Amino acid sequence: MWVGAIEFDLLLGDVHTLKEKRAFVRPLVAELRRTFEVSVAETDSQDLYRRAQIGVAVAAGENAHVIAVLDKVEQFVAGRPEIDLLSAHRSFFNTDD
């Protein structure tokens, strides 16, 4: 089994309060879950209203499938006009290691 994870460091656009941030991040997390059938969570920067870190994980039998899903997720996040993608860090794990 292969497990892949990607963590995004995001700068949010027109957000001025933590309440506005929540109203932005929750639908993004839900849409990523629904669209790509992956595990998603806000992983850090919860107290900063213009920054968000979102972690995404996927498990599959083949590494190529994991890479393809993470590529699509990254393209989706990077294509959002209200988000500046500051960085994306990937990790891969194999149960045979």
C-alpha positions in Angstrom: 0.0 0.0 0.0 1.2 3.5 -0.8 0.2 6.6 1.2 0.8 10.1 -0.1 0.4 13.4 1.7 0.6 17.0 0.6 0.6 20.0 2.9 -0.3 23.4 1.5 0.8 26.8 3.0 -1.9 29.2 1.8 -2.2 33.0 1.9 -5.9 33.9 1.8 -7.2 36.8 -0.1 -9.9 39.1 1.2 -10.1 37.7 4.7 -10.0 40.1 7.8 -11.1 37.9 10.7 -10.9 34.4 12.0 -14.6 34.0 11.4 -14.1 34.9 7.7 -11.2 32.5 7.5 -13.4 29.7 8.8 -16.1 30.6 6.3 -13.5 30.2 3.6 -11.5 27.2 4.8 -14.4 24.9 5.8 -16.0 24.8 2.3 -12.5 24.3 0.7 -11.8 21.3 2.9 -15.3 19.9 2.2 -14.9 20.4 -1.6 -11.5 18.7 -1.6 -13.0 15.7 0.3 -16.0 15.5 -1.9 -14.2 16.0 -5.3 -11.1 13.9 -4.8 -12.2 11.4 -2.1 -9.2 12.2 0.1 -8.6 12.9 3.8 -8.3 16.6 4.4 -7.7 18.8 7.5 -6.5 22.3 8.5 -3.2 21.4 10.1 -1.7 24.6 11.3 -2.0 28.4 11.4 -5.4 28.3 13.0 -4.8 31.5 14.9 -3.7 33.5 11.8 -6.6 34.9 9.8 -4.8 35.3 6.4 -2.8 32.1 6.5 -3.9 28.5 6.4 -2.2 25.1 6.2 -4.2 22.4 4.7 -3.1 18.7 4.7 -4.4 16.2 2.2 -3.7 12.4 2.3 -4.6 9.5 0.0 -3.9 5.8 0.1 -3.8 3.5 -2.9 -2.3 0.2 -4.1 0.0 1.9 -6.6 2.2 4.9 -6.2 1.3 6.2 -9.6 -2.3 6.6 -8.5 -1.3 8.4 -5.4 0.9 10.8 -7.4 -1.9 11.4 -9.9 -4.4 12.3 -7.2 -2.0 14.6 -5.4 -1.2 16.3 -8.7 -4.9 17.0 -9.4 -5.4 18.3 -5.8 -2.5 20.6 -6.1 -3.7 21.9 -9.5 -7.1 22.5 -8.0 -5.8 24.5 -5.0 -3.3 26.4 -7.1 -6.1 27.3 -9.6 -8.2 29.1 -7.0 -8.0 32.8 -7.7 -8.7 33.8 -4.0 -5.7 31.8 -2.8 -2.0 32.4 -3.1 -0.2 29.0 -2.8 3.0 29.8 -1.0 4.3 26.2 -0.8 3.3 22.6 -1.2 5.3 19.8 0.4 4.8 16.1 -0.5 5.6 12.9 1.4 5.2 9.3 0.4 5.2 6.1 2.4 5.1 2.5 1.4 4.1 -0.3 3.8 6.9 -2.4 2.4 9.5 0.1 3.8 
